[in-house]
Amino acid sequence: MSETVRIALADIDRVARAALVRAGCDEANAIATSDVMVRAERDGCASHGLFRLPGYLASLRSGKANGRAAPVARAHAPGVVRVEGDNALAPLAMQVARTAVAPLARAQGIAAVAIVDVLHFSALWADIEGLVADGLGAFCMTAYLPSVAPAGAKTPFFGTNPFAFGFPGEAFIFDFATAATARGEIQIAARDGRPAPAGAGVDTDGRPTRDPHAILAGAQSPFGGHKGSALALMIELMAGVLIGQPTSAEAAREEKALGVCDGGPPRGGVLMIAFDPDRFGDAAGWRAHAGAFFAELRALPGVRLPGDRRRLERARIAREGAAVPRALWDEARRAAGH
Amino acid sequence: MSETVRIALADIDRVARAALVRAGCDEANAIATSDVMVRAERDGCASHGLFRLPGYLASLRSGKANGRAAPVARAHAPGVVRVEGDNALAPLAMQVARTAVAPLARAQGIAAVAIVDVLHFSALWADIEGLVADGLGAFCMTAYLPSVAPAGAKTPFFGTNPFAFGFPGEAFIFDFATAATARGEIQIAARDGRPAPAGAGVDTDGRPTRDPHAILAGAQSPFGGHKGSALALMIELMAGVLIGQPTSAEAAREEKALGVCDGGPPRGGVLMIAFDPDRFGDAAGWRAHAGAFFAELRALPGVRLPGDRRRLERARIAREGAAVPRALWDEARRAAGH
């Protein structure tokens, strides 16, 4: 394990913003992008916290990301809006998307927003948390770069393709990769000479292995066999094909053609669906119903619910600061010129 | 294995309809309900074929299902319609739902339909196949009776809660239970004296087992650990809480209170979302894009896509008839008075 230091969230925000501005972001983009990293650190999700800064900076420096993009929302159908990202880092475009889709969901009952030409590198739960806090439900999904072998196959084709869902009232949110294991976890196992979790992936011959180097050369596996594979496929269609954006395989070819394989996120789309529970026929009852449902669920011995760990971490980390690897903190401060 | 007989699909349809009518269905309900069983048999999905007839009949005989229900669609918001099922077997209500939601999805881009007070016992892919054939995409989900232990817990709380997705163009459809294994498969293993698939569930002490009887007494497991468990939870919220319908646990209590634990499906809701890919900003491109995506995916050695087995079976079974256990066929014919 690398040495970590405790850093106050305000300091992480200050350093991340400065580094983003130095790499070419305007204020609006720097604030939005730093915010998603700080919120991940606040909830103990190091893998989507400051850990992502070097990738963001690389994609700004290579010219793949437009640090001065001003994403614009345009209505496309009564229930569909499209946010043209202009190659922005995703966080600012996702703000624009939330602002556009929320009134539409209230007016229509359900609405979708296609966020296109953005570079998405953050946690999906952070993209829907604001909608859920405002009383809306949401689905969100995005493709990535090819790293997961479809069920039966042995070469990477699907991205790690995360899927998030949120429901208001109890503010229930989950967010998971359709890959069995986060790619970062396999990379860290390789670095530390530890085996990868069972089921994480296959070698170049398609044989299951726990050798992290063999998996990184071969392919990650989807979670849950053919069912997780089907969800990953769904996400390629919804966040790629449906909205005229690259699938994971296409994103990788585009990066190669443009010479921007910089380790940062690829250009692509995000698909978000928002709905208003007050418009589905049980406006008077759904909040109490949700409360009773979660009370009964939480009473089951041993049960673990998504998001609970994040909520527990939140108060402690806000007080104590986040644990950041010293090397990463030093790198961030250098990038910020601090 | 029990002895099977080859039965022409037309004969299955004739016998199933007659049995449903004798148990109290009017023509419209009998035709719609037989149709979903015949389509399952046509595609080699025995677990959703004639295998379901005894459950349908039991729920009609107990008075839980209303065989003469006339489900009605009512607009609820510009993008939301509600189908009041009047305790119908689901198939007729799902027909009404498709007819109501399709024009709404075309007009709005995306629309939802809440099907309430129905008894759902069929394959979800059959519920969305018609929409996909008509050029729409769809999500569909429904809760059931408590049979799956949430991640970490060991008592049944979630239903087997299936989730289906369809995308037009290539007419791609998947449909899976969020349980590791379909309950019908475990029931068939119990009937035939075979072990259940590994990972299918736990005994009453929470220990993993492959004894199908022990799993039916204990709890099924969700597929893919905490991720599948999160999806099952999402479905309880969407097909239950959101639309004022019983969650799986509530459905079981209702059955007990009403004295209708008849082995048939419980009263509950189905939530379907339909969308029109022509309204998402790439009307000119998405069909060709989908074609290229699937061509590349299918070219991967070893790859297996959802629905492929069904499509392969279809032509053969239409020609040869479906393999039906003799005891089930005899039972169906007796119920039909044939």
Contacts between the chains, C-beta under 8 A, distances in Angstrom:
chain1	res1	chain2	res2	distance
A	76	B	109	6.7
A	76	B	279	6.4
A	76	B	280	6.8
A	76	B	281	5.5
A	77	B	107	8.0
A	77	B	108	6.2
A	77	B	109	3.2
A	77	B	110	7.9
A	77	B	276	7.7
A	77	B	279	4.0
A	77	B	280	7.9
A	78	B	78	6.5
A	78	B	79	7.5
A	78	B	107	6.8
A	78	B	108	4.7
A	78	B	109	6.6
A	79	B	78	7.6
A	79	B	79	4.9
A	79	B	108	3.7
A	79	B	109	4.4
A	79	B	110	4.7
A	79	B	111	6.8
A	80	B	108	7.6
A	80	B	109	3.5
A	80	B	110	6.2
A	80	B	279	5.4
A	80	B	280	5.9
A	80	B	281	7.8
A	82	B	280	7.5
A	82	B	281	4.9
A	107	B	77	8.0
A	107	B	78	6.8
A	108	B	77	6.2
A	108	B	78	4.8
A	108	B	79	3.7
A	108	B	80	7.6
A	108	B	108	6.1
A	109	B	76	6.7
A	109	B	77	3.2
A	109	B	78	6.7
A	109	B	79	4.4
A	109	B	80	3.5
A	109	B	112	6.6
A	110	B	77	7.9
A	110	B	79	4.7
A	110	B	80	6.2
A	110	B	110	5.9
A	110	B	111	6.6
A	110	B	112	4.7
A	110	B	273	6.8
A	111	B	79	6.8
A	111	B	110	6.6
A	112	B	109	6.6
A	112	B	110	4.7
A	112	B	275	6.8
A	112	B	280	7.3
A	114	B	280	5.6
A	114	B	281	6.0
A	116	B	281	7.3
A	137	B	237	7.9
A	137	B	242	7.2
A	149	B	300	7.9
A	150	B	297	6.5
A	150	B	300	6.4
A	150	B	303	5.1
A	150	B	304	7.9
A	150	B	305	7.9
A	151	B	303	7.3
A	151	B	304	5.4
A	152	B	302	4.5
A	152	B	303	4.9
A	152	B	304	3.8
A	153	B	300	4.1
A	153	B	301	6.7
A	153	B	302	5.1
A	153	B	303	4.1
A	154	B	301	7.2
A	154	B	302	6.3
A	155	B	300	6.0
A	155	B	301	8.0
A	157	B	296	7.7
A	157	B	297	6.5
A	157	B	300	6.1
A	165	B	230	7.5
A	165	B	234	4.9
A	167	B	234	7.6
A	167	B	237	4.9
A	167	B	241	7.7
A	167	B	242	7.7
A	172	B	233	7.6
A	172	B	237	7.3
A	174	B	230	4.2
A	174	B	233	7.7
A	174	B	234	7.5
A	176	B	226	7.9
A	176	B	227	4.7
A	176	B	230	6.6
A	206	B	302	6.9
A	223	B	224	4.6
A	223	B	225	7.5
A	223	B	227	5.2
A	223	B	228	8.0
A	224	B	223	4.6
A	224	B	224	2.6
A	224	B	225	7.6
A	224	B	227	6.5
A	224	B	228	5.6
A	225	B	223	7.5
A	225	B	224	7.6
A	226	B	176	7.9
A	226	B	304	6.6
A	226	B	306	6.9
A	227	B	176	4.6
A	227	B	223	5.2
A	227	B	224	6.5
A	227	B	228	7.2
A	228	B	223	8.0
A	228	B	224	5.6
A	228	B	227	7.2
A	230	B	165	7.5
A	230	B	174	4.2
A	230	B	176	6.6
A	230	B	306	5.0
A	233	B	172	7.6
A	233	B	174	7.7
A	233	B	297	7.5
A	233	B	305	7.7
A	233	B	306	7.8
A	234	B	165	4.9
A	234	B	167	7.6
A	234	B	174	7.4
A	236	B	293	6.7
A	237	B	137	7.9
A	237	B	167	4.9
A	237	B	172	7.3
A	237	B	290	7.0
A	237	B	293	7.5
A	240	B	289	7.8
A	240	B	293	7.4
A	241	B	167	7.7
A	241	B	286	5.7
A	241	B	289	4.7
A	241	B	290	5.0
A	241	B	293	5.7
A	242	B	137	7.2
A	242	B	167	7.7
A	242	B	275	8.0
A	242	B	277	5.5
A	242	B	280	5.2
A	242	B	282	7.3
A	242	B	286	6.2
A	243	B	280	5.3
A	243	B	281	5.9
A	243	B	282	6.3
A	244	B	280	7.9
A	244	B	281	5.9
A	244	B	282	3.2
A	244	B	285	5.6
A	244	B	286	7.0
A	244	B	289	7.3
A	247	B	293	5.5
A	249	B	296	6.4
A	273	B	110	6.8
A	273	B	273	7.2
A	275	B	112	6.7
A	275	B	242	7.9
A	276	B	77	7.7
A	277	B	242	5.5
A	279	B	76	6.4
A	279	B	77	4.0
A	279	B	80	5.4
A	280	B	76	6.8
A	280	B	77	7.9
A	280	B	80	5.9
A	280	B	82	7.6
A	280	B	112	7.3
A	280	B	114	5.6
A	280	B	242	5.2
A	280	B	243	5.3
A	280	B	244	7.8
A	281	B	76	5.5
A	281	B	80	7.8
A	281	B	82	4.9
A	281	B	114	5.9
A	281	B	116	7.3
A	281	B	243	5.9
A	281	B	244	5.8
A	282	B	242	7.3
A	282	B	243	6.3
A	282	B	244	3.2
A	285	B	244	5.6
A	286	B	241	5.7
A	286	B	242	6.2
A	286	B	244	7.0
A	289	B	240	7.8
A	289	B	241	4.7
A	289	B	244	7.3
A	290	B	237	7.0
A	290	B	241	5.0
A	293	B	236	6.6
A	293	B	237	7.4
A	293	B	240	7.4
A	293	B	241	5.7
A	293	B	247	5.5
A	296	B	157	7.7
A	296	B	249	6.3
A	297	B	150	6.5
A	297	B	157	6.5
A	297	B	233	7.5
A	300	B	149	8.0
A	300	B	150	6.4
A	300	B	153	4.1
A	300	B	155	6.1
A	300	B	157	6.1
A	301	B	153	6.6
A	301	B	154	7.5
A	302	B	152	4.5
A	302	B	153	5.0
A	302	B	154	6.5
A	302	B	206	8.0
A	303	B	150	5.1
A	303	B	151	7.3
A	303	B	152	4.9
A	303	B	153	4.2
A	304	B	150	7.9
A	304	B	151	5.4
A	304	B	152	3.9
A	304	B	226	6.6
A	305	B	150	7.9
A	305	B	233	7.7
A	306	B	226	7.0
A	306	B	230	5.0
A	306	B	233	7.8
